[in-house]
Amino acid sequence: MKQYLDFNATTPVFLESAELIKKFLVEDFGNAGSRTHQSGTDAKKAVAETRRLIASSMDSDESELIFTSGATESNNIALFGLIENAKKANKNKVVTTLIEHKAVLDPLTEASKQDIEVVYVKPNSDGMVETDSIKEALDSKTFLVSCMHANNETGVINPIDEIADEIKSFDPTIMFHTDCAQTFGKTNLSLKNQNIDLISFSGHKFHGPKGIGGLLMRKQNGFSLPITPRYFGGGQERGIRPGTLPVPLIVGMGKSFEICSKQQDDWHSKCREIKQSALKALSELDHKIYGYQDDRCLPNTLSIALGGLTADALIIILKDVAELSTGSACTSEAFTPSHVLTAMGASDSEAKRVARFSWGPDTDPNIFKDIASVIKETL
Ligand code: PLP
């Protein structure tokens, strides 16, 4: 049977979460902003419980977490929200990395049109952003650093703990934002670090529904971060993300988060075993792996070139066996080689050959033997 191997793009919603979502869509459908009846109070309570659960996993208070439509929106709020305050303090520089998702790179391109200088740090050849490279880019004009936790293409995990500590020892007023879309619910330990100021995440990457996520904005010395709102309306989510709260999506994401948190060790060990099977089966072919494959990489992700074929060719050859993705951003118009792989030193033609496999703990490891034999037959 064809297998879905694109878990870094999105994951199936847990049945338990889907049932809860249905309950909050159909039965407990109150508006969390209604103050005049029980239905509103119940909805508000359900939202508050989810907020508490998620915030406490980062050793944070619920008042520090707002719900958004996902990591893209959270990144935009974090990256644009601090500009006004920075300008007042005569600061104009943001440090980020060449391997961020477009949901960070594109807002920063836009910010550069508002007299913001953006400095892009290169990863090492294994796709990791080294703490020293971030440190070297900091100066007295820097007000924000944005560095993702794990990369969506290679799965390589950046040392955000260490990066956060170094930034604060250089200058405690510099804010540190991290896009955790690929790690949230899988490995939240580093996120307890109080030197990380802003954390973005998306529910659908950890078996929650699409269109819901969050932004943690850690208070500094008891004061809220100086985020300037970009939207205006009913004042929900501390006026930073106004609009009627999508209660079913919030509670559904909360349930998925709860399940994932309980299953984290299991997720890691099962996904690691699947990776061993993948590496064993695929290494029989001519291949090149991109990124670390030890505990500096998510155990469910493998970026690999196989048999000298382009990733597009692999996707076609494997279409009856598995659903995977290219490591690159493709528009309908033209193929663009992955900016992540080229930043790691791959040429455009090498980057074109890289396919991304990403899986979950219940993926059948034998799929990689099937993949290897289909490719062997084709070559
Ligand atoms: N950041 C990273 C690292 C991602 O992998 C993704 C999704 O692929 C996003 C941000 C955007 O998430 P969403 O589309 O849910 O807003």
Residues whose N, C-alpha, C, O or C-beta is under 5 A from the ligand:
A	BS01	PLP	N8 A9 G70 A71 T72 E73 H101 A103 A150 N152 D179 A181 Q182 S202
